[in-house]
Amino acid sequence: MSDAVINTRVESFPVRRSPHKTSLKAWLSTALALSLFGGGVIFGPDYFAGKAQASLPQLSTVVVSVPAERNIEKRLQFLGQFSAVQQVELRPQVGGTLTKIGFKDGDIVRQGEVLFEIDPTPYQIRLNQATAQLETARARLDLATRQSERADTLKQNGYGTVEIADQRTADKKAAFAAVDSAEAAVRDAQFDLDHTRVIAPFTGRIGTHEVSVGNLVAGSRAATSPTTLLATIVSVDSVYLNFDMSEADYATFQQERAKQGGPLADKVDISLNGEGLNRTGMLDFVDNMLDRSSGTIHARATVKNADGLLTPGQFARVRVAMSKPEPALLVPDASVLPDQSDHIVLTVGPNDVVTPKKVLLGDLRGGLRVIRSGLSSTDRVVVAGIPMAHPGAKVIADTKAIEFASN
């Protein structure tokens, strides 16, 4: 009986749903169906196609180009420093009081110009003394000559002796020697007097004067004693550009030059102050041995300096061509990516899929990087949009030509 009562109670309390929740769910379903139907009526079938396409991944767009082709010669680049072809420290050969400076510091002075003057008074006195001694010696020579001639005449006529004639001949020879000595003394005095005026040995730029007017300077003909430095002068019409080759670069240089078999003097291109290669010179010297301490060998080029803008001590970059121009492929340097110890470039194949290629690099030419191997002339290299080009990804390739800047 208790079971009947329990069943009766359960049946008398059935589960009831909220009419409010049921009507809200029905309203939302109806609104969604109406919006989809309305979109299809207004926009047509493309409305649903666009929704489907929006869910697909978008392809990245990259710029591609075939490598530029140019005839490129092999070359080496170095950092060099200019030095003077001629450089002289001006020092006096005679001592005395400095009485005149004939230039302004930093001037271009011409060969033969008087730069310094030393008080000539004591040297003029010495020259006068030597000249007087020379005149005396000449007078004695004239007397000795006449006496020798008279003694010879008397000897021939039997009125003179042989001894007297020989004595007069000896006196004449001694007078000749005295004249020679006096003439040498005059030349010596004249030399000192001439060198009281210090002149420019060549045309060049002079530095600052190291002594002032009124100073007592020391001189020496053969620099056997300390001398006073007056100034320094350097030539400016041509300058040397000195640079050092490493042992590896020198070996490459020798190998390429052996193939050419030409003379040593070759044109080199020079860049000054980071500018373009706007100057040239002639490679005219390579040393005969490597420096054991640095592992380099010294080389030198001579550069014309007609405008006077090249200064000894200034640095410049020098480029040495080693072979005749040969065909080469070039790509923008930004297209080359490091890959551990190697380098790669990204290419786009016929199926528009990005494929990396390992390449061997050369130097920069015309703003582009020389590719020694690893690429063909038909490869489409990614030159822009590299961050969006992933190996194996499909992309949209936009073709553009590579521009080669002048070098």
Secondary structure, 3 states (H helix, E strand, C coil): CHHHHHHHHHHHCCCCCCHHHHHHHHHHHHHHHHHHHHHHHHHCCHHHHHHHHHCCCCCEEEEEECCEEEEECCEEEEEEEEEECCEEEECCCCCEEEEEECCCCCCEECCCCEEEEECCHHHHHHHHHHHHHHHHHHHHHHHHHHHHHHHHHHHHHCCCCHHHHHHHHHHHHHHHHHHHHHHHHHHHHHHHHHCCEEECCCCEEECCCCCCCCCEECCCCCCCCCCCCCEEEEECCEEEEEEEEEHHHHHHHHHHHHHHCCCCCEEEEEEECCCCEEEEEEEEEECCCCECCCCEEEEEEEEECCCCCCCCCCEEEEEEECCCCEEEEEEEHHHEEEECCEEEEEEECCCCEEEEEEEEEEEEECCEEEEEECCCCCCCEEEECHHHCCCCCEEEEEECCCCCCCC
